[in-house]
Amino acid sequence: MSENIIQINKNVKNQEDTNSLDLFDNEIIGQVLSSNPFVLTKHWIKFQQKWVNGIYSTFHDYDKYIIIMYLVSITWKYNSSLFKFESMDEYYSKNEVSLPNINLAELSENLNTPKETIRRKLIELEKQNIIKRKGQKITLNRLALNVQIPEESIKNLSIFFEKLSILLSAEDWFGPSISRENIELYFKKYFTIFWSRFLLMQIPFLMRWKKIFGDLESWIIWANIGIHQTYDLEKTYLEKNNEDLLTSISKKNLVNMKNKMKDSSKSLFLKQIINNIPKRGVNASSISEISGIPRATVMRKLNKLLKEKNIIRNDKLEYFLGNLGKLNEKIFKNYEFNRNQQNLFVTEIFNLIKKSSLIIKK
């Protein structure tokens, strides 16, 4: 671990205040993301895949986890407004955590989930001794804290932010790149500040995909097929171009990036993935093993996706994304919207690390 330490400026009332005249531009950072899809998407989807798969392996239910994390994020957002934060060690050393009072109607509306489903999931969580309820008051028990420590997620996100910072360091306005060790240290030190921002981006992200596919299991299965095709597309690109993608960017590329991106759709990369049919696809057993979703459920969802032409299947019972899918238009629009949200998220994190009072000091 780096010997750099993270220091708070005690004279600043709001530790998250930044100089609004000197903030990084999310559109420019977004252009870097869009112009380097293989470098950055690979690390982002690797993180997303492990994070989502970890939810299912722990809870065997996406809705339960999302309900808990939504309530936690509200607590952190409130504390942040009072200039309070906790490190990762501080937060997870507690025996229990009190969550804000919230009624079923609010949860149902904000999570786009039927009220009865919310009620049933809360009852199940209580029976599992993960939460305690008294009226509208909910308390997370020690068991709930132990099962959702995002240690691996923070490591994977730190790699993504390091790779992006290396690309951005080609420009004087960004400054030097940041090592993954320092990024991980930062995330853990200001854990509730950072993770609340991640959850406020990630929970709506999951809810949007759920709305399109009808359930998160179908989206996860579709996405795992897409990840396989993404890696195959990257391999093909590298073999064809024979270059190191991470070091190929230059200041000239960044200067010309804005003009180059004007005429290109943000969903172009996704369209390339869908149109890239590799020699080998993925089978139901592989999807089940990777995602943790039972094979019987995987088969049922695959048949539904096949019927809607969102995926296709070869004679070897291997699956690929379909370019004639009934959901594709909605998928492309959602992909573009999600990319914009990702741009805002990573820009806000870099502004915190480099522009706020919560900075890394040598």
N, C-alpha and C positions, 0 to 999 in steps of 0.2 A: 504494500500500500504506500502511496506517495506520502512524503512527510509534510506536504502542504496541508494547512489547516483551514477550516472554515470559520470565519469570524463575523460577528454581528456588530454593526455600528450602533452602540448603545445610545447615541445622541439622536437617532432618528426615531420619531414617534411611530410611524408606520414602516415596519421593516421591509414591506413589499413595495414601497414607493419607488418609482423609476422616473428618470428624466424623460418626459414625454416628447421632448424635442430631439432626443438622441436614441430613440428606440429602433430596433431592427425592423425592417419592412417584411411583413409576412408574405407579400406577393413575390418579392425577390427570393426569399428562402423557399417558397413554393416552387419557383421556377427551377431552383437547384434540385429539389426533390423530383420534379417531373422530368428533368433533363438527364437524370442519372438513375433510372428506374431499377437497373439490375443491382447497382451498388446498395441502394437504400431500401428498395422494396423487399429485397431478399432478407435483410435484417429485420425490417418491420413485420413482415408476414411470419417470420420465424418466431418473433416475440408474440404476435397475436395468436398463432397456432398453439404455442405452448401455454399461453395464458388461458385461452378458452378451453383447451383440453384438460388443463389442471382443474378448472371449475368442475367439469363433469366427473373426473376421477375422484374428487373430494365429496361433492354433493349429489352426484348422479341426477342433477336437476339444475338447469340454468336459472329458473325463476327464483328459487330460494336464495341463491347467491346474489342475484341482482337486487332483490329486495333488501338484503342485509347491507350490501355495498351502497345502495342508494341512501339508506338511512344514515350510514356512517359518513357519507360525503356531505350530507346536510349538516351534520354536527361539526365537521371540520371547516366547512364554509363559514359557519357561524363563529367558530373560534378564531378563524383567520381574520374576520372583520373586527375582532377585539384585539388583534395583533398577538394572538396566542398560537403557538405551534409546539409540536412534540417530535422528538427524534423517533426513529423506528424502535430502538431499544426501550425508550420511555413508554411508548404507546403499548407495546406488546408485553410489557412487564406487569400490566395491570391484571387484577383478578376479574374485573368486569368493567364494562363501559356502558354508561347510560346514553340512550339515543333520544332524539327529540320526539315530543308528542306529535303524532300525525295520524289522521283517520284513514280508513280504508278508501274512501272516495278520492282523497288526495293521491294515495299510492296508486290507485287504479288509473287515474287520469295521467299522472306523470310517467308511469311505466307502461301505459297502453296495454293493460292487462285487466281482465274482468275482475270485479270486486270479489266475487265468490272464489276465484282462483287465488287472489291475495289472501283472503281469509283462511282458505284451506292450507296454503303454504305456511302461514304463520303458526297455525295449529300444529302442523307437522314439525316445524322447527322447535316449537316449545316441547313437544313430546321427545324430540331428540336431545333435549337439554342444551340446545344451542342458544336459545333466547329465553328470557322470562318476561311475562306480560302481566301488567296490572292496569286494566282499563286501556287507555291509549299509551301508557308508558311501557317502553320496551328496553330491556337491558341485555346486552351481549354477555354471555357467560365466558369463562376462561376457555372452554372447548371451542367456541366460535373464533376466538382470537388465535388459538393455536393452529386451526386448520386453514387459515387464509393469510398467513404471513407471506408476502410477495417477494421473498428473497430472490428466487430465480428470475422472476419478471423484471426486477430492478437491474439485475445483471445484464439481461438481454436488452433492455431499453438503454442501458449505459453504452453498450456496444453500438447500437443504432445512432445515438447522439454523438459518439466519438467519430464515427464514419462521416456523419454530416458535418461536424465541426472541421474535419480535415478538408473537406471540399470547400467549405465557406472560408477557411483560412487563406485561400488564394486571393481574397479581397482584403484590402487594408481596413475597410470599415468594420470587418468582423474581428480582426486581431488573431492571435495565435489559437491553434486548435486546443481542445481539452481532452485529456486522457480519460479513458473509461474508468480508471481507478478514482480519479478526482470527481467524475460525474457520479459514480456510485456512492462515494463518500458524501457528496452534496445531497443526493436524494435521500440518503439515510438520516443525515443530520436534520434536514428540513422536511422530514417524511410527510407529516400531515398537510403541509403546504403543497408539496409536489404531488402527492398521491390523490389529494382531493381534486386537483386540476385534471389529473389523468382520469379519474372516475367521472368527472363532469363531461369529459369528452367521450369516454368509452361506453358508459351506460346508454346514452342516446344512440351511439353507433350500433350497439347490439339491438336496441329496440327498432331501429330503422330496418335492419336486415330481417328481424322477426316479422315485421309488418309485410315485407315483400314476399317472403317465403312461407309465411303462415306459422312457422315455428323455427326455433333456433337450430334444432337438430338438422333440418333440411338444409339450412344455410351452411352449417359446419361441414356437412357431407359435400355439398357443392364446392365450398371453398377448398377443401382438401384435394379435390380433383384439380381445381385451379392452381393450387400450389405446386402440384406435380408438373403441370404444364408450364408453369413459370420457370421452374428449375431447368426443364428441358429446353425452353426458349433461351435461357441464359447460356446454357452449355453450347447451343448452336451458335449463338452470337459470338461467344468467346473463341470458338474454333474458327469461325469465319474471319474475325477481325484480329485475332492474335494480339490482344492488347490488355494492359492492366487498367481496368475501368476506374479504379480509385485514383490513379495518378494521371489519367488522361486529360482531366479537366485543367483549364488554364484561365488566366485572367481574361484573355480574349474571348473565350467561350462564355464567361460570365457577362462580359460587356454586351455581347451580341444576343444573350439569352432572351431578353425581353422581346426583341423583334422576332426571334425565331418562334417563340411560344404563341405569338398572336394568331398564327394560322394553324395551330395544332390543337386538337381536342385533348382535354385532360383524360378522357376515357380511351384514347388511342392505344395506350399500353395494354389495357384490359382487353380491347378488341384483338390485339395481336396475340395475347395469351389464348383467348377463346378460339381463334383461327389456327393456332399452332397445335396440330394433332400429332403427338409423338408416336414413335413406333410401338411403344408399350404404354398402356393406360394403367389404372389402378383397379384392383378388384374389391369386392365387398369386405373380404376378410382383412385386407390391408387398411381400409378406411376404418373399420371397427377397432383394429389394434391401435391405430394412431390416435383416433378421437376418444376412445374409451366407450363409445356408444355401442350397446349390444348389437350383435350381427343381425338379429331378427328385425330390430328397429331400423338398422342401416338398409336392409333389403326392402323394407316397406317404403322408406323415404326415397330410395333409388327408383323404385317402380313409379312412384308419384312424379319424380323429376323426369323420368323417361317419357311418361305419358304426356307431359307438358313440353317435351322436346328441349328441356333445359340442359339435358345431358344426352349423350348417345352411347351405345354399347357395341363392341365388336364381337366376333364369333368366339373369342376366348373369354368372354364375360368380363372384359376390362372396360372401364368407363372413362369418358372424355366429356369436356364441356361442349354443348351444342350451340352453333351459331344461329340457329333458327328458333331458339327458346322463346316461349311466350312471355317470359319475365325479363328478357334481355334489355328491352328499352328502359324498364324501371331500374334494372341493375346498373346500367350505364349512368343514368342520372344520379342514382344513389352513390355510385363510385366517385363521381365528380364532386358531389357534396361532401362526402367523407374526406376526400383529399383536401378540400378547403378547410375542413375542421382540423385535420391533421396539421396543416400549415400553421393555423392559428395556435394550436397547442405547442408545437415545437418552438415557434417564435416566442411565445410567452415564457417557455422554460429557459431559452437562451437569454431573454431579457432579464429574467430573475438571476441567472447565474452571472451574467456579465454587466448588467446595468443597475441592479437593485442594491440595497444595503446588505443583502444576504449574498455575499460574494466570497470567492475563494482567495485567501491571502497567502502569499508565500512567506 
